């Protein structure tokens, strides 16, 4: 097992998933302020799940003897339009899943970290499928009925 590869992967996901979690929390509050209560609840729960993965990854990184870092990330766009956000978030999920799968190749000998990443991958796939489903609904029923559905 190459602990250095695992530590690098864990740090990457601690940094980026923490930023993504915060974006989801901010988006949830924006959606709530616009009256989209179901989206607010959805993205607050999503942010909480992501934070739990961050905490798990931090623990593993420290268990491996790594030095935890607080790294800067690029500012992320916040959206007033829920549909535009779901489109953007869907793309992040698709790209992130591909990146995660590639990362897992490098840590496959570290079974504990690999198992953690597999659980995170499952969660990300569920999120991607949810976004895909919402975009399909929007295409099928139209944006106004979908927006009304998310407000109630």
C-alpha beads as a LAMMPS data file, in Angstrom:
LAMMPS data file: protein, C-alpha beads

152 atoms
151 bonds

1 atom types
1 bond types

-500.0 500.0 xlo xhi
-500.0 500.0 ylo yhi
-500.0 500.0 zlo zhi

Masses

1 110.0

Atoms # bond

1 1 1 0.000 0.000 0.000
2 1 1 1.264 3.446 -0.925
3 1 1 0.058 5.642 1.957
4 1 1 1.313 8.768 0.163
5 1 1 -1.121 8.211 -2.740
6 1 1 -3.990 7.693 -0.310
7 1 1 -3.088 10.811 1.676
8 1 1 -2.921 12.901 -1.519
9 1 1 -6.286 11.581 -2.698
10 1 1 -7.902 12.125 0.683
11 1 1 -6.557 15.675 0.913
12 1 1 -7.839 16.441 -2.583
13 1 1 -11.328 15.273 -1.664
14 1 1 -11.264 16.965 1.762
15 1 1 -10.483 20.278 0.078
16 1 1 -12.848 20.029 -2.867
17 1 1 -15.741 18.223 -1.231
18 1 1 -15.704 20.716 1.630
19 1 1 -16.029 23.545 -0.915
20 1 1 -18.798 21.710 -2.745
21 1 1 -20.641 21.067 0.505
22 1 1 -20.511 24.754 1.366
23 1 1 -21.791 25.652 -2.097
24 1 1 -24.729 23.273 -1.606
25 1 1 -25.480 24.865 1.765
26 1 1 -25.425 28.353 0.244
27 1 1 -27.579 27.238 -2.692
28 1 1 -30.050 25.687 -0.264
29 1 1 -30.414 29.003 1.537
30 1 1 -30.809 30.889 -1.734
31 1 1 -33.510 28.472 -2.889
32 1 1 -35.279 28.747 0.471
33 1 1 -35.267 32.532 0.270
34 1 1 -36.848 32.278 -3.182
35 1 1 -39.619 30.019 -1.853
36 1 1 -38.296 26.688 -3.136
37 1 1 -38.572 24.874 0.195
38 1 1 -38.172 21.341 -1.178
39 1 1 -34.928 22.317 -2.886
40 1 1 -33.739 24.018 0.279
41 1 1 -34.308 20.832 2.276
42 1 1 -32.757 18.645 -0.430
43 1 1 -29.545 20.661 -0.653
44 1 1 -29.188 21.169 3.109
45 1 1 -29.351 17.387 3.528
46 1 1 -26.934 16.947 0.640
47 1 1 -24.452 19.399 2.211
48 1 1 -24.686 17.505 5.502
49 1 1 -23.935 14.171 3.782
50 1 1 -20.935 15.688 2.033
51 1 1 -19.639 17.136 5.304
52 1 1 -19.887 13.675 6.848
53 1 1 -17.692 12.298 4.053
54 1 1 -15.216 15.146 4.596
55 1 1 -15.019 14.221 8.286
56 1 1 -14.497 10.565 7.397
57 1 1 -11.737 11.418 4.918
58 1 1 -10.035 13.700 7.462
59 1 1 -9.988 10.913 10.008
60 1 1 -8.475 8.464 7.544
61 1 1 -5.876 10.964 6.340
62 1 1 -4.747 11.520 9.930
63 1 1 -4.785 7.760 10.649
64 1 1 -2.350 7.319 7.753
65 1 1 -0.006 9.873 9.302
66 1 1 -0.787 12.605 6.815
67 1 1 -0.623 16.288 7.553
68 1 1 -4.033 17.869 7.091
69 1 1 -4.031 21.110 5.099
70 1 1 -6.558 23.838 4.571
71 1 1 -6.174 24.601 0.897
72 1 1 -7.674 27.401 -1.127
73 1 1 -10.219 26.606 -3.794
74 1 1 -11.553 28.596 -6.686
75 1 1 -14.729 30.558 -6.030
76 1 1 -17.857 28.781 -7.163
77 1 1 -20.828 30.274 -8.949
78 1 1 -24.065 30.617 -7.004
79 1 1 -27.324 30.492 -8.936
80 1 1 -30.662 32.216 -8.521
81 1 1 -32.247 29.910 -11.106
82 1 1 -32.728 26.398 -9.674
83 1 1 -32.789 24.775 -13.106
84 1 1 -29.494 26.334 -14.132
85 1 1 -27.992 25.167 -10.849
86 1 1 -29.197 21.589 -11.341
87 1 1 -27.690 21.571 -14.841
88 1 1 -24.369 22.818 -13.471
89 1 1 -24.463 20.465 -10.475
90 1 1 -25.203 17.531 -12.776
91 1 1 -22.079 18.329 -14.801
92 1 1 -20.021 18.562 -11.599
93 1 1 -21.326 15.122 -10.592
94 1 1 -20.531 13.548 -13.958
95 1 1 -17.022 15.028 -14.009
96 1 1 -16.453 14.252 -10.329
97 1 1 -17.484 10.626 -10.697
98 1 1 -15.021 10.174 -13.535
99 1 1 -12.273 11.785 -11.456
100 1 1 -13.155 9.638 -8.450
101 1 1 -13.003 6.444 -10.507
102 1 1 -9.540 7.376 -11.802
103 1 1 -8.399 8.228 -8.278
104 1 1 -9.586 4.858 -6.998
105 1 1 -7.173 3.085 -9.348
106 1 1 -4.265 4.704 -7.510
107 1 1 -5.479 3.689 -4.048
108 1 1 -6.835 0.217 -4.729
109 1 1 -4.162 -1.373 -2.506
110 1 1 -5.389 0.681 0.472
111 1 1 -8.578 -1.248 1.163
112 1 1 -9.868 1.027 3.914
113 1 1 -9.520 4.221 1.889
114 1 1 -10.793 2.440 -1.213
115 1 1 -13.913 1.288 0.650
116 1 1 -14.539 4.845 1.857
117 1 1 -14.205 6.171 -1.672
118 1 1 -16.575 3.484 -2.969
119 1 1 -19.218 4.636 -0.492
120 1 1 -18.685 8.214 -1.584
121 1 1 -18.920 7.122 -5.234
122 1 1 -22.284 5.448 -4.556
123 1 1 -23.551 8.634 -2.915
124 1 1 -22.363 10.759 -5.825
125 1 1 -23.993 8.445 -8.336
126 1 1 -27.307 8.733 -6.466
127 1 1 -26.999 12.524 -6.585
128 1 1 -26.194 12.432 -10.292
129 1 1 -29.217 10.220 -11.002
130 1 1 -31.461 12.561 -8.984
131 1 1 -30.277 15.568 -11.011
132 1 1 -30.702 13.606 -14.234
133 1 1 -34.242 12.675 -13.193
134 1 1 -35.102 16.306 -12.409
135 1 1 -33.765 17.487 -15.756
136 1 1 -35.852 14.782 -17.449
137 1 1 -38.951 15.942 -15.575
138 1 1 -38.301 19.533 -16.583
139 1 1 -38.042 18.454 -20.205
140 1 1 -41.218 16.377 -19.922
141 1 1 -43.535 18.678 -17.925
142 1 1 -41.878 22.046 -18.501
143 1 1 -39.998 24.374 -16.216
144 1 1 -42.972 26.202 -14.658
145 1 1 -44.778 23.075 -13.379
146 1 1 -41.472 21.717 -12.106
147 1 1 -40.674 24.972 -10.293
148 1 1 -44.143 24.948 -8.693
149 1 1 -43.553 21.342 -7.590
150 1 1 -40.277 22.311 -5.860
151 1 1 -41.833 25.302 -4.104
152 1 1 -44.532 23.374 -2.257

Bonds

1 1 1 2
2 1 2 3
3 1 3 4
4 1 4 5
5 1 5 6
6 1 6 7
7 1 7 8
8 1 8 9
9 1 9 10
10 1 10 11
11 1 11 12
12 1 12 13
13 1 13 14
14 1 14 15
15 1 15 16
16 1 16 17
17 1 17 18
18 1 18 19
19 1 19 20
20 1 20 21
21 1 21 22
22 1 22 23
23 1 23 24
24 1 24 25
25 1 25 26
26 1 26 27
27 1 27 28
28 1 28 29
29 1 29 30
30 1 30 31
31 1 31 32
32 1 32 33
33 1 33 34
34 1 34 35
35 1 35 36
36 1 36 37
37 1 37 38
38 1 38 39
39 1 39 40
40 1 40 41
41 1 41 42
42 1 42 43
43 1 43 44
44 1 44 45
45 1 45 46
46 1 46 47
47 1 47 48
48 1 48 49
49 1 49 50
50 1 50 51
51 1 51 52
52 1 52 53
53 1 53 54
54 1 54 55
55 1 55 56
56 1 56 57
57 1 57 58
58 1 58 59
59 1 59 60
60 1 60 61
61 1 61 62
62 1 62 63
63 1 63 64
64 1 64 65
65 1 65 66
66 1 66 67
67 1 67 68
68 1 68 69
69 1 69 70
70 1 70 71
71 1 71 72
72 1 72 73
73 1 73 74
74 1 74 75
75 1 75 76
76 1 76 77
77 1 77 78
78 1 78 79
79 1 79 80
80 1 80 81
81 1 81 82
82 1 82 83
83 1 83 84
84 1 84 85
85 1 85 86
86 1 86 87
87 1 87 88
88 1 88 89
89 1 89 90
90 1 90 91
91 1 91 92
92 1 92 93
93 1 93 94
94 1 94 95
95 1 95 96
96 1 96 97
97 1 97 98
98 1 98 99
99 1 99 100
100 1 100 101
101 1 101 102
102 1 102 103
103 1 103 104
104 1 104 105
105 1 105 106
106 1 106 107
107 1 107 108
108 1 108 109
109 1 109 110
110 1 110 111
111 1 111 112
112 1 112 113
113 1 113 114
114 1 114 115
115 1 115 116
116 1 116 117
117 1 117 118
118 1 118 119
119 1 119 120
120 1 120 121
121 1 121 122
122 1 122 123
123 1 123 124
124 1 124 125
125 1 125 126
126 1 126 127
127 1 127 128
128 1 128 129
129 1 129 130
130 1 130 131
131 1 131 132
132 1 132 133
133 1 133 134
134 1 134 135
135 1 135 136
136 1 136 137
137 1 137 138
138 1 138 139
139 1 139 140
140 1 140 141
141 1 141 142
142 1 142 143
143 1 143 144
144 1 144 145
145 1 145 146
146 1 146 147
147 1 147 148
148 1 148 149
149 1 149 150
150 1 150 151
151 1 151 152
